[in-house]
Amino acid sequence: MSTTQRTIDTGGKTFLGHPRMLANLFSVELWERFSFYGMQALLLYYMTYSLAEGGLGFDPALAAGLVGAYGGGVYLSTILGAWLADRVFGSERVLFVSAIVIMGGHIALALLPGVPGLAAGLVLVGVGSGGLKANASSLVGTLYRSGDDRRDAGFSIFYMGINIGALVGPLLTNLAWAAYGFHVGFGLAAVGMAAGLIQYSLSRRNLPAAAHQVENPLPRAEYPRWIGIAAATVALLGAALATGLLNAGNLADVMAYTAIAATIAYFAVILSSSRVSGVERRRVYSFMPLFVASAAFWSLFQQQFTVVALYSESRLDRNLFGWEMPPGMVQSINPVFIIIFAGIFATLWTRLGSRQPSSPVKFSLGLIVMGIAFLAFIPFAGGGPNSTPLIGLAGILLLFTFAELFISPIGLSVTTKLAPEAFRTQMLALFFLSISLGTTVSGLLAGLYSEQTEVPYFAFSGVTAIILGAALLAGAPAIRKAMSGVR
């Protein structure tokens, strides 16, 4: 542990009782999430609205699959960001460059019309967000010593910053869309990312020395080989797109298979590395059931951007005192609840300290609550247009929030604790791979949703999540034993 990091952990000013630099990372992630969710709140509607309405006129099922594939691609690209951090540049520099790429993607969506602008924007935002996600979380992990009971609470506070951005972004971009059109909404997302980039630039030098370290430097002699691999990969992707082998119709399936293959490969690389000790290897094995639980959770939770978005437009009563709320604003309900309850959960974990539930138990509770949330849709099934009261959907999204707080910040925290030292950031990429897989599956599942199949759709999804949660709860003692002292 570096002297710089020890000083941050134990002395000087604090941020809500945590290392002061948590405020820096809290802020930059807030602005990144402002831009990301502000754009994503418009994305499905931009694809499905007619050309006369300023959209692209895509079929809703195709658009839902593409939104899922895009979300999966964002988290899949954390592999690249994590590898560059651990092998070449370090987490801090990768995060900085990724923020610039994200801003470029939002500018492309704002200025370039039609499908070319959509493709360029989503690729840039996807790659940039992937690089920023894994490294921002990894940098939070560098602020705490091993065994510090504040870690879970710190990640919950960090997660609250994420959701302040996720709250304000959709609100403002939806208002811009309603007043001036889609492209102005996308432009506002670019302004938000620019604000985050400026803020980070002014304070990045104050991060601890561990933030700049390259954990497993790539030998210079290996550079040509990896540059060749990168060039070949880009060429293959270009050829697949040019020949139609990879297209909008099969992109979600390809993304799911890619995420599965990348997961298997990543686990194999980490487990077979000579730089991983026996204890670290047992901890990686204990992470596997948490990975599966996380993928299952995100396959339901990420339907906020597909099924819930479609549901909000056609089934929800959005009239508020004579004003019709834009459907995309529904996506700000969950962040409101996160802001309210993240601090409560963080305080609870801090107060309980070593008596708090273990991470596997928290994961199991999250899955069970997520299942209950999907079952809660059933009483509103078959009601017709504008039949679901806003308070009803808000109650369901409150359950989404509780489930999220049991899994997402806890997943980030436990991953940093279980990670082998040589694969600190790349282990976080593995956690994000679970989100990639779940997000892609959420788009595929959304293609099965319709008003005619609501009851079986929501019932199957909810019951499956509850069964998986109960199974994980039963296996929690064995998992915790394999975690070798990590809670």
N, C-alpha and C positions, 0 to 999 in steps of 0.2 A: 504494500500500500504506500502510495507516494505521500511525501510530506504535505504537498499541496492539498491532496484529497483529505488527509487527516485534519488539516486546519479547517476545511469546509465542514467536515462532519462534526467537529467538537467545539469550535470556538467562533467568536464574532457574531455578526448579525444573522438572524434567521428569517425564514419566510413561513409564517404560521407554525413555528416550532420545527421547521425542517431546514436543510441546507439552503443558504440564500440563493444559490444559482438555480434552484428549482423554479424560482420566479421567472428567470430568463427562458428556460425551456417551456414552462407553462405558457408564456406569452407567444413565443414563436409557433408553438403548436396550435394555440388559439387562432392565430391569423391563417395558418395553413388550413385548418378545419373550416374556418369561415369561407375560404375560397372553394374548398373541395365540396362541402355540403351545399353551399350556395349554388354551385354549378349543377350538382347532382339532383337538387330539388327540381330543376327545370328539364333535366335530360330526357326522361321518359316522355314528357309532354312535347318537347321539341321534336322528338322522333315521330310521335303518333299524330300530332296535330297536322291538319291539311296544309298544303302549300299556301292557300289563300289566308290561312291563319298564321303564317310565318313559320310553320313546321316543315317536316320532311315527308309526311304522309306514310310512314311505315305501318305495317300490320302490328297490332298491339302484342301478339304473342312473340313475333320476331323481335320487336323492340325490347320486351321484357327479357328475352334471352340475351340480347346484346348488352343490356344494362348489367345483367348478372355476369356475363363474360368480361365486361370492362372492369367491374368491381373485383372479379377474381384475378384479372391481369394486374391490377394495382398491387394486390397483396403478393402475387407471384413474383413481381419485379423486386420485392424486398430481398430476394435471393441475390440479385445483382448488386443492390446497394450494400447488403451486408458483406458480400464477398469483397467488394472494393474497399470497404472499411477495414476488414480484418486482414486483408492481404496487401493493399496498395497505399491507401491514402489516410486511413483513420476515420473514425466516425464523424468528427467535427467537420472536416473538409467535405466529406460526402454529403452531409446535411446541407451545407451552404450551397454547393453547386446544385443539389436537387431542388432547392427552393427557387433558384433561377430558372430551371427547366419547367417547373410547375407554372410559374408566371408566364413563360412563353406559351404554354399550352392554352391558358385562359385567353391570352391575347389572340391566338389563332382562332378559337371558338368565337370570339367577339368580332373579328375582322374578316375572316374567310367565310364565304357563303357555302351552303349546300353540304353535300357528303364529303368533299375534300377538306373543308374546314372542320367538320365533325371528326374525321379520321385523324387529321394532324393534331387537333386539340386533345383528343382522348389519349393518343399515344404519348404525347409529351406530358400531360397531367398524370397519366398512369405510371410512366417510368419515374418521373420526378417524385410523385407521392410514395412510391415504393421505396425509393432511396431515402426519403425523409423519415418515413414511419419507423423502420427498424432502428435507425441511428438515433432518432430523438429518444426513443425508449431506452436504448442502450446507454445514452448519455445520462439519463435519469439514474440508471443503475450505478453509474460511477460515483454518484454523490453519497452513497451509503457504504459503510463498512459491512463486512460479512457478519450476520447475526443481529444486525440492527433491526429491532422490532418496529421501527418507524417506516420500514420499506413499503409494506402494503398500503399504509396510510398515505405515504408520499405518492405512490402511483395513483391512488384514488384522487388526491388533489390535482395531480397532473391531468387525470382523466376529466376532472371538472373543467379545467381550462379548455380541453378539447371540445367539450360540449357547450361552453359559452360561445365558441366560434360556430358550432353546429346549430345553435339556436339563432344567432343573429344573422348568419349567412343566408339561410333560406327566406327569412322574413324580408330582408332588404332586396335580394335578387328577385323574389316573387313580386314585390311592389314595383321594381324596375321593369320586369316583364309586363305586368299589367298596364303600366303607363307608357312604355316606350318599345316593347318588343323583346324577343329572346336575346338578341345580340347585345343589347345594353345590359341585360342581366348578367350575361357572361363577362362583359367588360367590368362590371362591378366586382366580380370574383377576382379578376386580375388586379384591381386596385387593392383589394384586401391582402392578396399575396405579396404585393409590393410593400405594403405597410409592415408585414411580418419580416420581410427580408431586410428592410432598413433597421428595424428594431434589433434583429439578431446581429447585424453587422456591427452595431455600436457596442455590443457587450460580449461578443463571442470570445474575446481574449481572456475573459475572467473565468472561463471553465477550467476545471482541474486538469492536471497534466495527463491523467488517464484518458481524458476525452480525445487527446491528440495521438495516442499511442497506436501503432499498427501491431496488432497482437501476434500475427503469424506472417511476417513479411515474405512476399513472393520474391524469390531470387531473380536477379536481373537477367540471368541466362534463360529464365522461363518466359520473359516478356514476349519474345517473338511468337512462341507457340500459342500463347493465350490470345494475342492479337489476331493470329490466323484463325483460331477457333471462333472468335467474335465475328470476323469478316465472313467466315463460312456460314455462320448462323444467320446473319443478316441476308446473305445471298439466297439461302434456302427459303427463308420467309418470303422474300421478294418473288422468288420463282413460284412458290405455292399460291401466293395471291394473284400473280399474273396468269397462271394457268387455271385458276378457279378451284384448285384442290382445297384451298382454305377460303371460305366465304362466310357471309353473314349467317347463313343457315346452319352451318356446322361449327361455328366459332366456339359456342358454349361447350359443346361436347369435347372439342379439341383442348380447350382450356382445362376442363375437368381431368382429362387423361394426362395432360401435361403436369398438372398439380400433383396427381397421384404418383407419377413417375419421378418428379422432382423430390417428393417426400421420401420415397423409398431410397433414392440415391443419396439424399442428404443424411438420413439416418445411417446408411451404410458407411458413408465417408467418416462421419463423426465416430461411430462405434469401432471402426477399424483403425483409427488413427493411433499411432504410437505416442502422440502427445496427450492422450486421454488416459487418466489413471483408472484403477479398478473402481474406486468409489465414484468417480465422475461417470464411468460407464454404467454403473447401476442406476445412477440418477437419470441418465438419458433413457434407460429402459422404463423407469417409472413415469417418464413424461409421455410415453406412447398412449396410454388410455386417456390422459388429459387432452392429447392432440385429437383423438377421435371424438371426445365429448365436445371440444371446441368447434370442430367442423360441423357436428350435428346442430349445435346451438346457432351458429352463424347461418346455416341453411334456412333457418326459420326467421331469425332476427332480421336478416338483410332483405326480407320480403317487404320491409317498409318502403323500399324503393321500387317495388314491382307490384305485388298484390295489393298492399295497403294504398299505394299511389292510385291504382286503378279503382279500388274500392272507394277512395276518398272523392274521386271525380264523379262517380255514378251513383253511389249508394248513400253517401253521407249528407246530412242536412248541414250545410255550411253557412246558413243564414245567421248572422250575428247582429241583432237590432237593426235589421234592414240592410245591412251590408253583407254581400256574398264574399266570403273569404276565398282567395285563390287556393286551389287544391294542394299546391306544393307547400303551403304554410303548415299543413298538418305535420310535416316532417320536423317542425320546430317543437312539437309537443314533447317528444321524448327528451330532447336536450334540456327543456325546462325542468323536467323531473330529475334529470341527472344533476343539474346544478343544485337543486334543492336537497337531494338525497345523497350525493357523493360525499359531501362533508359529514353527513350523519353517519354514513357507513365508515368513513375514515376515522371519525371519533370513536365509533364502536370498536373497530379493530385495535385502535391505540389503547383504549381503556382495558380491553380484554387481554392485550399483550400475549403472553404465552398460552393463555387459556382460550384464545379464539379458535374456531373450527379450522381444521387443516385445509389445505388447498383442494384436495380431492373432494372433501365434503362440501366446500363452497361451490365447486363445479357441479356436483350432483344436484344441489339445491337450485342452482341456476337453470339446469335442464328441466327440472320438475316444474318450476314456475313458468318457464317458457311454454311448456306443454299446456299448462292451465290457461295461459293467455290465448292460445289458439282455440281451445275449447270454448272460451268466452265469446268467440265470434258466433257460435252456433245459435244462440237465442235471437240473433238479428238476421239470420239467414232467410232468404226469400221475401224480404220486405219490400222490394221494389225501389225505384229512384227516391233519393232524399229521405229514406225511411229510418236510417240509423242516426240517433241523436249524437251530437258532438261529444257530450259528456260520456256516452257509452264507449265511443272509440278512445277517448282520453283515458278511461279506466283500463281498457285493454293495453294501451301503451304504457300505463303505469306499471302493469305487470311485466311488460317488455323491459322496462327500466330496472326493476328489481332483479330480473334475471341477468341483465347485462352487468350490473354491479357485482353480482356473485362470480362472474366469469371473466369479463374483459380486463379490468385493471388487475384482478388477481392473476389472470393468465400472464400478463406482462411481468408482474412481480415474480411469480414462481419460476418463470422461464429464466430470468436473470439469476435466480438462486440455484437452479439446477444445471445451468450452462457450464460446460468445461471451460477452463480459463482460455484455452487456445481457440475456442469457438464461441466467444461471448456474444458477438453481434450476429453470427450466423445461426446460433441457436434461437435468437429472436426471430430470424427469418423463417425458421421452422414453425414457430408459433403463428406467424403471419401466413404461412402456407396453409395452416388449418383454416384460417379465415378466407384465403383464396379459394380453397376447395368448397367451403360452405357457401360463399358468395356466389360462385358459379352454379352450384346446385340449386341455390335459391332462384336463379333465373330459369333454370330448367323446370323446376317445380311450378313456377308461376305460369309456364305455358300450359299446365294442366288445369289451372284455375278457371272457372267460369261461374256465373250466377246459378247455373243449373246444377253444378257439382259442389256447391259450397259446403253442404253438411258433411258429405264423405271426405272432402278435401281437408277441412278444418279438424274433423274428428281423427282421421288417420295421422295427420301431422302432430296433433296434441298428444294422442295416446302413445305414439312412438317415442316422443321426447320424454314422457313420464317414465316409460319402461327403461329407456337408456339411463335416465337419471337414477332410478332405483338400483339398476345393476351396478352403476359406478359407486353408489353409496355402500352397497354390500362389499365391494372390493376395496373400499377406501383404506382399511387397516393394512392390507397387503401392499398397496401402493405406497402408503406412507413409510412402511418399513424399508422399501426399496429406495426411498428418497434419502436415506442415510443421514438423518438429522435435520433435513430441510422440512419446514412445515408448509 
